[in-house]
């Protein structure tokens, strides 16, 4: 099976921990080379994030466990890239 090299996740998290602390914790996971969290929406009690993670062989279950440990939840897996390079999405005009 080809290794996962990029994940884009739709994540719902409470305001605490901060986005910085949350993203740092994800970035510290084994196999994660880069993590970027973009705040998409802010509600009274929660934030919706687009979480982009890159690495050579990402472990979705380990990432899911860390997200849960941080009191957040993954609403959806919006993009998965496998193999040696990502493929441009023709719908996005890349």
PyMOL commands that set and color helices and strands:
alter all, ss='L'
color gray80, all
select helices_A, chain A and resi 19-27+60-69+90-92
alter helices_A, ss='H'
color red, helices_A
select strands_A, chain A and resi 4-14+34-42+46-54+72-82
alter strands_A, ss='S'
color yellow, strands_A
deselect
rebuild
show_as cartoon
